[in-house]
Each structure stands twice: as structure tokens, then as C-alpha cells.
Amino acid sequence: MDSENKQMRQEDVIALIVSQLAEYGYSQLAQVVADQTHTAASIKPSSRLSELLFVAQAESEEIVPTDYTKTKASGSNMDVDEHDEDDDDIETGSKLSKLNLDMDPKETSLNPPNLQSIYMTTHKDVVTCTTFSKDGRYAASGSADTSLKILDVNKMKLMNDDAHPVIRTLYDHLTPVTDCDFHPNGLVLAASDDTVVKLYDLSKASVKRSFRYLQDSHPINSVSFHPSGDFLLVGSEAETVRIYDVKTLQCFTPKAFSTPPSHHNRHNNSAVEPAQQQQGPHRAGINHIEYAPTGSVFITASQDGTIKVWDAISGKVVRTIENAHSGKGVTTATISKNGKYILSGGWDSIGKLWDLGSGKMIHGFTGAVQKTEKQSTVFSYNEDFVFSSDESNNTIVCWDSRTSTLLKRYSGHTSVIRSLSASPTENGVISGGNDNRVRYWSTPNAKSTTDPST
């Protein structure tokens, strides 16, 4: 529909103006406007016009891309340069800490970050997923009420009721939202519900509906963009991994223990027999799927109790950890920035750190109960800390990643925390749970995230 057609009727606008004037105490002026415009409606004071303008102003904020979100992906073969050991902190320009247990001291624990719940918003039903944009400037939450919210991190830091951090609210899902992930350019959000992944163009202030969607065959649990933004991983109740080309929407499914199609025909599934497509290295559904920071590999966490690391080019499994959580389902798994370690969570209530090369467990993070919901276990932005949640007391738990020492608990939620995401640029966390609340946690007086291109 053309923008010029997206307007209220003249008589409705004038009626709002008249009511707003009366609300402000200009009753005589309101009567004059009503008489001159032949407005038949009785003059009743109302702030409806002011409320509508406030929402429109808040949702008109422009979301712009940042240059540093562009990766070094080289064209169609998805090759990505290895991370330099001296990667800079996006926000401050300081050197980022990377977890390296070959060099890191293990004798003493770090002081935990002084996180405080500085902003809260609510959904109409439980919050099922949260995520940050790659530059840390925005966050998103998805809910069983079928909606998504986009939040401006800087506005949340202001702790000002007039800031209105919710800058987009998206309504295009028919069933509960199960996961969401920002495109590396920050302008597109992928969100899943049931068997559909929908893509939203966040650069449009009036966006409510998706502009594209992917249809899968099984209920979807997890989605993840490749660092180049060209591909989208989908993990579902099926045993197989799906890789979608974002531009063409064609799907590539790695086959079990065999070489997948070459790059030139990787999206041509006609050469793969249906029976082979249904086979997969996992023996149950995939709870979580995620690209490593380099994009050269990705990781899957399955209900069958295994963690698998895949070569993103060949589609082959390069590492399998069986019975990772005492035979119980694995709910989350992520790869450290240097590619040496795996952090996982599962229904045995123990977060675990693994050596990716050998598949051996380094240590476990104990003290948090996780038995009923698929909860998150994540690194902090500099990998100094590990965050997860405890459903026995509804707290966020923080451990020292190097020593596995439990450092602190953060209270605020009144029910089980379903999702937890850590900012990629600073000690900030966003959480959501069964109390329908989304909370943003940050250190006092945290600096605003700035755009380095300005």
C-alpha cells in the first residue's frame, strides 16, 4: 500500500484535535474549531491524540547499520579470516579478553560485575527468547504472546521514563515466538515460530510485518545468522540441520556421514534422496544451533544428549561429545572467540566448559537448577564470566569462567527465567521469563554505546 493511503480520515483527525484542545483546557478554541470544521461529535476532553503522537515519535527512530559489523567473508565460499589475537573492544577500543586456559591464571577469581536491573518492560505472555545485535546497540525479545520487541540499549541506560526504549513492536507471528537473531548489519531480525522463520526490515520505522519468510517442516527451536549475513542456520525438532541461503531462500541439508553437494549445487536438493535427507547425525531434535564467531564452524546442542561441531563449508561433523550432560538433553552450546572451547548447558543442572580439540570437559559450573525449561548458558562479552539462571530461586547466576567459582546471584525476576543473553560489547545482560518481564541489567553509570563511524 502506498504511504499516502496510510492516513486517518480527515474527520477523525479533526475530532482528535478538538478533543485534545479540550483536554488542554482550550474549550472555547475547541468549540471554534468544531464549528468551523462542522465536527458533529460532542466535545469530550481526551489525550488520545497526544498518546498517538508519542508512540509514533518513539517508533520513528532510525536504525542504521555500522561499518564494523561487516565481516571478511569472501564471497560464496563462506571463508572467514581467523580472529586476530588482538581484537579490539567495539565500544571502548581496548583489547578484548579471550578465554585461554593455557595462559590464564586459575588461582584467584575475578570480582563479579555489579549488574543492576535498570530497565524492565513486559509482554502479555511468557518471554521465550532474547538476543543482542552484533554491535550491542539493540536488543530483542520474543514472547509466547506472538510479539517481538526491539529495544534501544542506550535508552535503557538512561533509566528515564520518557526515553521509551521499545522502538519497534512486531506483530506477524501466529504462534509463540521460539527464537530470534539479528543480521550482522543490524537492519534485519530473523524470528521463528512453530515451523516458520520470518525476516523483519528494522530500517523501516513503521515495520510491523515481515518482508520474507522461510517455511520448515518441523517446529523450530533455534536460528543463527552466519557472520557474513548470507546464510541462516535453523535447528528444529527434526534431527537434521537446515542451512538457508538468505537471498534465494534455498535450503541445504548436510547428509549424515557423507560429503554434501559441492558449492555449485549445494542448494539443489533434487540430487539428494528424501530418505537421505531425513537421516542426520543427531538422534533427536536440535535445541540450539549457532555459528562460531569466525563462521568457519557451527555447533548444535541436541535433545539426544550430544553436542556436535560442524565444518560450515563441507557440512561434516568434526567433533561429537556424547552424553555431554549425563545423557540428558543439551539446551545450549556456544564456541569461544578463539575457537578453543565449548560452553554448554543442559538438564543435568551443570554448565560445562569443554576443550573443543579433545572433547574433554575442563570444569563444570554448579549451583543452578535447570530441569524444566530450555535455559541459556552464555559467556560475558570478554569471556571472563559465565551467566546462566537458577529456576529454584529465579536468579541470574555468575561464575568465573576460568575457575568455575560461583561469584554472584542477581535477583529481580519473580518466576523462571527462560532466556538470557549477554551483550557482545560490555557487561550488560538481557533476560526474560515466565513472569512476562524483560529485564536489562547493566553496571551503574555504564557509558552509552556509540557508533564508531561517526
ABEGO torsion letter per residue (X at the ends): XBAAABBBBAAAAAAAAAAAAAAAGBAAAAAAAAAAAGBABBBBBBAAAAAAAAAAAAAABBBBBBAAABBABBEAAGBBBBBBAABBBAAAGBBBBBBBAAABBAABBBBBBBBBBABBBBBABBBABBBBBAAGABBBBBBAAGBBBBBBAAAAAAGBAAAGABABBBBABABBBABBBBBAAGABBBBBBEABBBBBBAABAABABBABBBBBABBBABBBBBAAGABBBBBBABABBBBBBAAAGBBBBBBBGBBBBBAAAAABAAABBAAAAABBABABBBABBBBBAAGABBBBBBAAGBBBBBBAAAGBBABBBBGABGGBBBABBBBBAAGABBBBBBAAGBBBBBBAAAGBBABBBBGBBBAABBBBBBBBAAGABBBBBBAAAGBBBBBBAAAGBBABBBBGBABBBABBBBBAABBBBBBBBAAGBBBBBBBBGBBBBBBAAX
